[in-house]
Amino acid sequence: MCSLAKYSIVSAAVWCFVVSSCAIADDLFPAELLDFAPASYNPIFSGTGTTTWDHTIRERGYILRQGKLWHLWYTGYNGERAAPKWLGYATSRDGLNWKRHPQNPIYDSTWTEDVHVVRHRDKFYMVAEGRHDMAHMLTSADGIHWADQGRLDVRHRDGTPLTPGPYGTPTLWCEKSIWYLFYERGDRGVWLATSTDRKIWTNVKDIAVIARGPAAYDLHAVALNQVIRHRDRYYGVYHANADPNRKGPWTTCLAVSDDLVKWKKYPGNPIIQTNHSSGQLVHDGSVFRLYTMHPDVRVYLPRRTTSLE
């Protein structure tokens, strides 16, 4: 367990190895979204490593801070790739020390992994991958008891169904009664669909809004984890792979947009170069922290931060 007294960062030498040291902030990419160092006490949450349903945790979990309570939804399984993936839940008062819910797994009726959660009008909306990377939606009044609303119906611009195949890593954004759904197809790019009823989702474009490449770091795979609004712009945290066989590290990268459709990648990507992926930015009330969720949960702090005081 980590305490406030231990809220420190690793040495500058280690930081330079883990986080891109040549990054230069500018108006489009402010330093508070880039300049992080890994906490010395990582990981802060992981699979049990024992004979529990969450021996191992996998892919994107999601952290949502509401006032003094931090929520963490995560996927647990027994460590075998083909094993069912179930939903777990933990809470924290500081975003560092987490307590598993006593009723875990809180949802085990359908395969649920790579989750993303939005709180909207007193209800939680979760999108997640099901079996074979098919995205589905769940809803909850309290974040603990979830009801599956079925597979997402995503269509081309002309209204025809998507061509067969996976559509995973679903990510939500809601603004002015319009719901935005970002998804990937085999990590070959990030597509965007919108909906007003959360029942039918229609592509804004039938090509990826965030494509792979042309730089080497994301030439072979990209998937979006999160969208935030900051300084009147949208920022997307995504993970990427430079290896044609996807054996290389899944790095953490950043992109910016003014309209959610046209995206510009940060020229200093990746912002985290190690194989810790599914990153997301969470504001702790004072500053942004960067969390990575796979293969365990790790926190990266603003580089000059040494305590929570």
Secondary structure, 3 states (H helix, E strand, C coil): CCCHHHCCECCHHHHHHHECCCCCCCCCCCHHHCCEEEECCCCCECCCCCCCCCCEECCCCEEEEECCEEEEEEEEECCCCCCCCEEEEEEECCCCCCEECCCCCCECCCCCEEEEEEEECCEEEEEEECHHHEEEEEEECCCCCCEEEEECEEECCCCCECCCCCEEEEEEEEECCEEEEEEECCCEEEEEEEECCCCEEEECCCCCCEECCCCHHHCCEEEEEEEEEECCEEEEEEEEECCCCCCCCEEEEEEEECCCCCEEECCCCCCECCCCECCEEEECCCCEEEEECECCEEEEEECCCCCCC
